[in-house]
Amino acid sequence: MVLVILVGCSQEKLPIPTQQISGRVLYDNKAAEGVAVYLGPIQAPTIPDIPANPHGVTDKDGRFSISTYGENDGAPKGKYQLMMMWVDESSKLESKPERFFGWYDSVNSKIMVDITDGENVIPDIKVPVITGPPEPVNGIPGRN
């Protein structure tokens, strides 16, 4: 009976260790509150090995911490594309506009981060005033 329990436990998938990650987003040199920050794996664990892509949301000071399994637990080591979305919650429109106009989505973001052992502090992300969307991209970046 004990052997059956031990064999069953040895086949459970253990969580991939995570490293602490924090940073700050500034828009027009001011703290940007409510920016959703996502890490898209480039050379790092992906779903289903982790439950969701690492993510966080900026506070009133523009600071964020990344979460993968639980609150502020970080992300597994690896290379990631950092993406951001800042929904304008003050808008009266039914479909709230995105303040970055797609400049930091998976197609357009040029921010890459390399997560290593220990605490990782991403340098301040300084976003200039954005007045419109980037030029459309034809095809899938990196594939055509």
VEXDREN-2710 file (C-alpha; in Angstrom, 1 decimal):
% VEXDREN-2710
k/r/px/py/pz
1/MET/0.0/0.0/0.0
2/VAL/2.8/2.4/0.9
3/LEU/4.6/1.6/-2.4
4/VAL/1.4/2.6/-4.4
5/ILE/1.2/5.9/-2.5
6/LEU/4.9/6.7/-3.1
7/VAL/4.6/5.8/-6.8
8/GLY/1.5/8.0/-7.2
9/CYS/3.2/11.0/-5.5
10/SER/6.4/10.7/-7.6
11/GLN/4.4/11.3/-10.7
12/GLU/2.9/14.6/-9.5
13/LYS/4.1/17.6/-11.4
14/LEU/6.0/19.9/-9.1
15/PRO/5.8/23.7/-9.8
16/ILE/8.7/25.2/-11.7
17/PRO/10.7/27.4/-9.3
18/THR/10.2/31.1/-9.7
19/GLN/12.4/34.2/-9.3
20/GLN/11.2/37.5/-7.9
21/ILE/10.5/40.2/-10.5
22/SER/9.6/43.8/-10.0
23/GLY/9.6/47.1/-12.0
24/ARG/8.0/50.4/-12.6
25/VAL/6.1/51.9/-15.5
26/LEU/6.2/55.7/-16.1
27/TYR/4.1/57.4/-18.7
28/ASP/5.2/61.0/-19.6
29/ASN/7.6/60.7/-16.6
30/LYS/4.7/60.1/-14.2
31/ALA/3.7/56.9/-12.4
32/ALA/1.2/54.9/-14.5
33/GLU/-1.4/53.2/-12.3
34/GLY/-3.4/50.2/-13.5
35/VAL/-1.1/49.0/-16.3
36/ALA/-1.3/45.3/-16.9
37/VAL/2.2/43.9/-17.4
38/TYR/2.6/40.4/-19.0
39/LEU/5.6/38.3/-19.7
40/GLY/5.3/36.2/-22.9
41/PRO/7.7/33.3/-22.9
42/ILE/10.4/33.3/-25.6
43/GLN/12.7/30.8/-24.1
44/ALA/10.9/30.0/-20.8
45/PRO/8.3/27.6/-19.5
46/THR/4.9/27.9/-21.1
47/ILE/1.3/26.7/-20.4
48/PRO/0.6/23.9/-19.4
49/ASP/4.0/23.7/-17.5
50/ILE/2.9/26.9/-15.7
51/PRO/-0.8/27.8/-15.0
52/ALA/-0.7/31.2/-16.8
53/ASN/1.8/33.6/-18.4
54/PRO/3.5/35.6/-15.7
55/HIS/1.7/38.9/-15.1
56/GLY/1.2/41.9/-12.7
57/VAL/-0.6/45.3/-12.4
58/THR/1.0/48.6/-11.5
59/ASP/0.0/50.4/-8.3
60/LYS/-0.4/54.1/-7.7
61/ASP/3.4/54.5/-7.8
62/GLY/3.7/52.7/-11.2
63/ARG/5.3/49.7/-9.4
64/PHE/4.5/46.1/-10.2
65/SER/5.5/42.6/-9.1
66/ILE/5.1/39.6/-11.3
67/SER/3.0/36.5/-10.4
68/THR/2.8/33.1/-11.9
69/TYR/1.4/30.6/-9.4
70/GLY/0.4/33.0/-6.6
71/GLU/0.5/36.6/-5.7
72/ASN/3.9/38.2/-6.3
73/ASP/5.8/34.9/-6.5
74/GLY/7.7/35.9/-9.7
75/ALA/8.3/33.9/-12.8
76/PRO/10.5/30.9/-13.9
77/LYS/13.9/31.7/-15.3
78/GLY/14.1/32.4/-19.0
79/LYS/13.8/35.0/-21.7
80/TYR/10.5/36.8/-22.1
81/GLN/8.8/39.5/-24.2
82/LEU/7.4/42.2/-21.8
83/MET/3.9/43.4/-23.0
84/MET/1.7/46.0/-21.5
85/MET/-1.9/47.1/-21.7
86/TRP/-3.4/50.2/-20.0
87/VAL/-7.2/50.4/-20.3
88/ASP/-8.7/53.8/-19.8
89/GLU/-11.2/53.0/-17.0
90/SER/-12.3/56.7/-16.8
91/SER/-13.7/56.5/-20.4
92/LYS/-17.5/56.7/-20.7
93/LEU/-17.3/54.5/-23.8
94/GLU/-18.7/50.9/-23.6
95/SER/-15.5/49.5/-25.1
96/LYS/-12.7/51.2/-23.0
97/PRO/-9.8/52.5/-25.1
98/GLU/-6.3/51.1/-24.6
99/ARG/-4.0/54.1/-23.7
100/PHE/-0.9/52.6/-25.3
101/PHE/-2.8/52.1/-28.6
102/GLY/-1.1/48.6/-29.1
103/TRP/2.5/49.9/-29.0
104/TYR/3.3/47.3/-26.3
105/ASP/1.2/44.3/-27.4
106/SER/2.7/41.0/-28.6
107/VAL/3.2/42.2/-32.1
108/ASN/4.8/45.6/-31.3
109/SER/6.6/45.4/-28.0
110/LYS/10.4/45.4/-28.3
111/ILE/11.0/45.0/-24.6
112/MET/12.8/41.8/-23.8
113/VAL/13.8/40.6/-20.3
114/ASP/16.0/37.8/-19.1
115/ILE/15.0/36.4/-15.8
116/THR/17.9/34.8/-13.8
117/ASP/18.4/33.4/-10.3
118/GLY/17.5/35.7/-7.5
119/GLU/15.7/39.0/-7.4
120/ASN/15.2/40.6/-10.8
121/VAL/14.5/44.4/-11.0
122/ILE/13.4/45.5/-14.5
123/PRO/14.7/49.1/-15.2
124/ASP/12.1/51.8/-15.2
125/ILE/9.9/51.5/-18.4
126/LYS/9.6/55.0/-19.6
127/VAL/6.7/55.4/-22.0
128/PRO/6.5/58.7/-23.9
129/VAL/3.2/60.3/-24.7
130/ILE/1.4/58.2/-27.3
131/THR/-1.1/59.8/-29.6
132/GLY/-2.0/57.0/-32.0
133/PRO/-1.4/53.4/-33.0
134/PRO/1.7/52.0/-34.7
135/GLU/1.8/51.1/-38.4
136/PRO/-0.1/47.9/-39.1
137/VAL/2.1/44.7/-39.4
138/ASN/1.4/42.3/-42.2
139/GLY/1.7/38.6/-41.3
140/ILE/3.1/37.1/-38.1
141/PRO/6.2/38.8/-36.8
142/GLY/9.2/36.5/-37.0
143/ARG/7.5/34.2/-39.4
144/ASN/7.0/36.2/-42.6
END
